[in-house]
Every structure is written in C-alpha cells, then in structure tokens.
Amino acid sequence: MDNHKALEQLQRDINQFTVLKRNHYLPRTEENEDDTAHSFSVAMIAWHIHHLTGSLLSLEKILKYALVHDFVELHAGDVNTFATAEARAQKLLDEKQALEHLRRDYANRPDLMETLEAYEAQLDKESQFVWACDKIQGLIQGQLDDWRCYYEYGVSDAQFNSKLDEYSDRMLEPIGEIFDQLTVRWRQTFHNSLGDQ
C-alpha cells in the first residue's frame, strides 16, 4: 500500500471511530460521547496522572496505548461495562475477530498493531496504567452527567459498588490510591442521586 492510500485508510478509520458512540453522554446534552473523544480524554487523563504521580513508566507507550486502546471497536463495537456475562464473553470473541481484521488492514503498520496487541494482552505496566485511566475517565464522565447513562442502563447501587470494588482490585499502584480516593465521592454521589430518579 502506498503512503497516500495508507493515510486515507487511517483517516477513514478515524472518521469511523468518531461515529462510534458510547453509552456515556456528553454532560448536559443528548449527544453520546464518541470513541475518538473518549480516547483523547483517556490520553489526557493518563498524561495528567503520570505527571501527578511522578511515574517512571514510559509516557510514550502510555500515550500510544491510550490512542489505540479501543481501536478494536471499529469492528467489534462497544459493550457496556455492566452487560451480562454472556455479552462480555461475546465481546472478547468479537474483539479477537476485530484484531484479525485490523491485522489485515494495517499489515503495513506493524508498530501500530504491536501497540494494539500489547495493550490487549495487558502484560506491561503501561497497558495496565491506561486500563486504569480508561475506567477513571468513564466514571468521571458519568459523574459529570449525574450518572444518567447508568440509570438508563438500570445499574443498581449494589452493582455500581461491586464494579468499583472489581476495578479497585485490578488497579496498579500508585493509581490505586488515587482511584480509591475518587471512589469515595463516586459512591456517595451515585447513591445520593438514586433518590432523584
């Protein structure tokens, strides 16, 4: 593939990535957040937390992971965090197929595919750092919108708290400490806003 066609392919996929909508809304609007805005947000939050914690992890790897962490959704779509176990299992299968599709599309970009595959495997601390920032970004976005998409999906107080506990158990230090501080507010605001529904 020549350079012109490769760049066109990349821009087409970025355009498609922007069309992919997530469950979260842009706060106080009826517009859902898209995957491009989400990935940019995760990158910015990751950069901020990297600075805040004085992390010695590779910022370059972190930013690359943040940019591609949801790229498989080009072919697999997005699945809600609170989806059924069956839907989550299907998501893993769909993302595996999507990865194969992307390997064909980006055969000329082994660096991009190596980055995406390394993120999917979650074998290094940088990928785990971005995984944590991805969860933090979604929760911040949810809180900024008074947890609207969570209520629309029917998430109970118990389910919400259980998910936070699940995430907390997987958090890499020192992000775990930051996450646990944030969850105090998230648990309170989610619980308190249940009465407003």
C-alpha positions as CSV (number, residue, x, y, z in Angstrom):
1,M,0.0,0.0,0.0
2,D,1.5,3.4,-1.0
3,N,1.7,6.2,1.5
4,H,-1.3,8.1,0.1
5,K,-3.6,5.1,0.4
6,A,-2.3,4.2,3.8
7,L,-3.0,7.7,5.1
8,E,-6.5,7.6,3.5
9,Q,-7.2,4.3,5.2
10,L,-6.1,5.6,8.6
11,Q,-8.3,8.8,8.2
12,R,-11.3,6.7,7.1
13,D,-10.9,4.6,10.3
14,I,-10.5,7.7,12.5
15,N,-13.7,9.1,10.9
16,Q,-15.5,5.8,11.7
17,F,-14.1,5.8,15.2
18,T,-15.7,9.3,15.6
19,V,-19.0,7.9,14.5
20,L,-18.9,5.0,17.1
21,K,-21.0,6.1,20.1
22,R,-20.5,5.1,23.7
23,N,-23.1,4.8,26.4
24,H,-21.9,7.9,28.2
25,Y,-23.4,11.2,27.2
26,L,-21.5,14.5,26.9
27,P,-22.7,16.0,30.1
28,R,-25.9,18.0,29.9
29,T,-26.5,17.1,26.3
30,E,-28.4,14.4,24.4
31,E,-25.2,13.6,22.5
32,N,-23.3,10.4,23.3
33,E,-19.6,10.5,23.7
34,D,-17.7,9.0,20.7
35,D,-14.7,6.8,20.7
36,T,-12.4,9.5,19.4
37,A,-13.3,11.9,22.1
38,H,-13.1,9.1,24.7
39,S,-9.6,8.1,23.6
40,F,-8.3,11.7,23.6
41,S,-9.8,12.1,27.1
42,V,-8.1,8.9,28.3
43,A,-4.8,10.1,26.8
44,M,-5.1,13.5,28.6
45,I,-6.1,11.9,31.9
46,A,-3.2,9.4,31.6
47,W,-0.7,12.2,30.9
48,H,-2.1,14.1,34.0
49,I,-1.9,11.1,36.3
50,H,1.6,10.2,35.0
51,H,2.7,13.7,36.0
52,L,0.8,13.8,39.2
53,T,2.3,10.5,40.5
54,G,5.8,11.2,39.2
55,S,5.5,7.8,37.4
56,L,8.7,6.4,35.8
57,L,6.7,4.4,33.3
58,S,7.1,5.3,29.6
59,L,4.9,8.2,28.8
60,E,5.3,7.5,25.1
61,K,4.0,4.0,25.5
62,I,1.1,5.2,27.7
63,L,0.0,7.8,25.1
64,K,0.2,5.3,22.3
65,Y,-1.8,2.8,24.3
66,A,-4.4,5.4,25.1
67,L,-4.8,6.4,21.5
68,V,-5.4,2.8,20.3
69,H,-6.9,1.1,23.4
70,D,-10.4,0.9,21.9
71,F,-9.4,0.6,18.2
72,V,-10.8,-2.9,18.0
73,E,-14.2,-1.3,18.5
74,L,-14.0,-0.3,14.8
75,H,-15.1,-3.8,14.0
76,A,-16.4,-5.1,17.4
77,G,-18.5,-2.1,18.7
78,D,-18.7,-1.0,22.3
79,V,-20.2,-3.2,25.1
80,N,-21.4,-1.8,28.3
81,T,-19.3,-2.5,31.4
82,F,-22.5,-3.7,33.2
83,A,-23.5,-6.0,30.3
84,T,-24.4,-9.7,31.1
85,A,-21.6,-12.2,31.5
86,E,-22.7,-13.7,28.1
87,A,-22.4,-10.3,26.4
88,R,-19.0,-9.7,27.9
89,A,-17.8,-13.2,26.8
90,Q,-19.1,-12.4,23.3
91,K,-17.3,-9.1,23.4
92,L,-14.0,-11.0,23.9
93,L,-14.7,-13.2,20.8
94,D,-15.7,-10.2,18.7
95,E,-12.6,-8.2,19.7
96,K,-10.4,-11.2,18.8
97,Q,-12.0,-11.2,15.3
98,A,-11.7,-7.5,15.1
99,L,-8.0,-7.7,15.9
100,E,-7.6,-10.2,12.9
101,H,-9.4,-7.7,10.7
102,L,-7.1,-4.9,11.8
103,R,-4.0,-7.0,11.2
104,R,-5.1,-7.3,7.6
105,D,-5.9,-3.6,7.3
106,Y,-2.7,-2.5,8.9
107,A,-0.3,-5.1,7.6
108,N,1.9,-2.1,6.6
109,R,1.9,-0.7,10.2
110,P,3.4,-3.4,12.4
111,D,4.2,-0.8,15.1
112,L,0.5,0.2,15.3
113,M,-0.5,-3.5,15.6
114,E,2.2,-4.3,18.1
115,T,1.0,-1.4,20.3
116,L,-2.7,-2.6,20.0
117,E,-1.8,-6.2,20.6
118,A,0.3,-5.3,23.6
119,Y,-2.5,-3.2,25.1
120,E,-5.0,-6.1,24.6
121,A,-2.6,-8.5,26.3
122,Q,-2.2,-6.2,29.3
123,L,1.3,-7.7,30.0
124,D,3.2,-4.5,30.9
125,K,2.6,-1.8,33.5
126,E,2.0,0.9,30.8
127,S,-1.0,-1.0,29.4
128,Q,-2.4,-1.6,32.9
129,F,-1.9,2.1,33.6
130,V,-4.0,3.0,30.6
131,W,-6.6,0.4,31.5
132,A,-7.0,2.2,34.9
133,C,-7.2,5.6,33.2
134,D,-9.9,4.3,30.9
135,K,-12.0,3.2,33.9
136,I,-11.4,6.5,35.6
137,Q,-12.4,8.6,32.6
138,G,-15.7,6.7,32.2
139,L,-16.6,7.2,35.8
140,I,-15.7,10.9,35.8
141,Q,-17.8,11.4,32.7
142,G,-20.7,9.5,34.4
143,Q,-20.5,11.7,37.5
144,L,-20.3,14.9,35.4
145,D,-23.7,13.9,33.9
146,D,-25.2,12.8,37.3
147,W,-24.9,9.1,36.3
148,R,-27.6,9.4,33.7
149,C,-26.4,6.6,31.4
150,Y,-26.0,4.3,34.5
151,Y,-29.6,4.8,35.5
152,E,-30.8,4.3,31.9
153,Y,-29.0,1.0,31.8
154,G,-30.6,0.0,35.1
155,V,-27.4,-0.1,37.3
156,S,-28.3,-0.6,41.0
157,D,-26.4,0.8,43.9
158,A,-25.1,-2.7,44.7
159,Q,-24.0,-3.3,41.1
160,F,-22.2,0.1,41.0
161,N,-20.3,-0.6,44.2
162,S,-19.4,-4.1,43.1
163,K,-17.9,-2.8,39.9
164,L,-15.9,-0.2,41.8
165,D,-14.5,-3.0,44.0
166,E,-13.7,-5.1,41.0
167,Y,-11.8,-2.2,39.4
168,S,-10.0,-1.4,42.6
169,D,-8.7,-4.9,42.9
170,R,-7.0,-4.5,39.4
171,M,-5.6,-1.0,39.9
172,L,-1.8,-0.6,39.6
173,E,-0.1,1.5,42.2
174,P,0.0,4.4,42.6
175,I,-3.1,4.8,40.6
176,G,-4.9,2.5,43.0
177,E,-4.6,5.1,45.8
178,I,-6.0,7.8,43.5
179,F,-8.8,5.6,42.4
180,D,-9.8,4.7,45.9
181,Q,-9.9,8.4,46.8
182,L,-12.1,9.1,43.9
183,T,-14.4,6.2,44.6
184,V,-15.4,7.8,48.0
185,R,-17.1,10.6,46.0
186,W,-18.4,8.4,43.3
187,R,-20.1,6.0,45.7
188,Q,-21.7,8.9,47.6
189,T,-22.9,10.9,44.5
190,F,-24.3,7.7,42.8
191,H,-26.1,6.7,46.0
192,N,-27.5,10.1,46.7
193,S,-28.7,10.7,43.2
194,L,-30.7,7.4,43.3
195,G,-33.4,9.4,45.1
196,D,-33.6,11.9,42.3
197,Q,-34.6,9.2,39.7
